[in-house]
Amino acid sequence: MAGLYDNLRTLALPLNVHKSRVTSAFGLIGGQTIAGPGNEGVDLTTWINERIASGDINVAAIAGGYANVQEDGNPVTNRDTINFVGAGVTASDLGGVTTVTIPGGSSYTDEQAQDAIGLIFNTTLSYDDATPTIGRAAITGDVGVPAGSNVSTIVNDVVTNAKLANMAGNTVKVNNTASPGDPVDLVLPASTMLGRGSAGNIVPVTIGSGLSISAGGELTASASGSGISEVEVGTTLIRYVILTGTPVFSANISSGVQTITASGGTYKLVSVATTGATANLAGDNSFTIVYNGVPGTTLIAYPDVSKWNLSGSAPSSGVPDIQMITTSPQHQVIGAVPGTSVTIKLPGMNIYTNWCIKSIW
């Protein structure tokens, strides 16, 4: 409910209430001048403000509390009561001023602050107390990054084959061109070798006819007959061409007769060189060789035979090995089966202490 005096703007205190004598005032009502008791008064609002300004009225004392309370310069909610807690904290009030005393602690130096920060870091960071600086520690492993650097490198001799990209089966990693470039995984088909072709690039080399590569990697003459194989059996060197299978040779000597033969395959002889001594001769001082695996017709089956007088030690200009071309009696063919075997007899071999008989087809 609205009050009777809600719209009043000025409150005046009549002066008549404290005057020792009555005064009068003049005023106009319409066209008439009238006189009556004095209506003098004091504006109460103006009077109070003047007393506050002069200090006669203490507003702070009237409020009964602190106008503002702050924490580190930031205002906090005004309360009726303020508590100060902590060891050694004291408060006093003198002359309307409240003084709170908080005892000071030992000062915290820059060095102590640096040491405290340094203890925070683990081994992934480094702290230099003297500078002071903070940095990343060196990164080690397959990829290395020096301390304080943003550049990484692959460390030498640490990347194993297990960490490389998988390769397809039966491939080799090469740069198969004549120019610098990235490596490739070059496929090696069965029965091929790695080599450089006529253009200079690395390629799988195909084995030509007459040669083959075993499962263990041994390169041998194949059964096609175009490759020449060689084997030493005792004191006999045999060179031959494989026709089928894998021939295994023997060159036994008994009573002045040597038999050249093989099992496990067929072959054609290319040359045979047999060394011996007087003790290997027959009773008639001859030496006979039976060659199995000779070429076709009768005449082709006959080899060219030469005899060598050996010194018995390494040959030299003073004691050479000598080819005996004109010695008599000459060698003789005493048996022949075209395309199969031929038998050669060399009489009078007792004139040599050490000798070599070489037959070539």
Buried (B, 14 or more C-beta within 10 A) or exposed (E): EEEEEEEEEEEBEEEEEEEEEEEEEEEEEEEEEEEEEBEEBEEEEEEEEEEEEEEEEEEEEEEEEEEEEEEEEEEEEEEEEEEEEEEEEEEEEEEEEEEEEEEEEEEEEEEEEBEEEBEEEEEEEBBEEEEBEBBBBEEEEEEBBBEEEEEEEEEEEEEEEEEEEEEEEEEBEBBBEEEEEEEBBBEBEEEBEEEEEEEEBBBBEEBEEBBBBEEEEEEEBBBBBEBBBEBEBEBBBBBBBBBEEBBEBEBEBEEBBBBBBBEEBBBBBBBBBBBBBBEBBBEEBBBBBBBBBBBEEEEEBBBEBBBBBBBEEEEEEEEEBEEBEEBEEEBBBEEBEBBEBBBBBBBBBEEBEBBBBBBEB
